[in-house]
């Protein structure tokens, strides 16, 4: 509803017509990919590391039972893997 209102005004608060240009659309897509890329990488790599067996020579698996399911505690496991 707000979008339709802004498109009808001669001097809108936010000029939504700028978003329809090819240059701006490509810029928004590139920024979205760059901003969301690291989040996706963490969601893919973290389960792989945690599910890897601890008996491997690289010992990349989590050596102790998972105590917290919080994503904030993931960096702490790195220090325990080096023990």
Secondary structure, DSSP 4 states (H G I P E B T S, - for coil): -HHHHHHH-SS-SS-GGGGGSHHHHHHHHHHHHHHHHHHHHHHHHHHHHHHS-TTSTT--S-SS------GGGHHHHHHHHT-
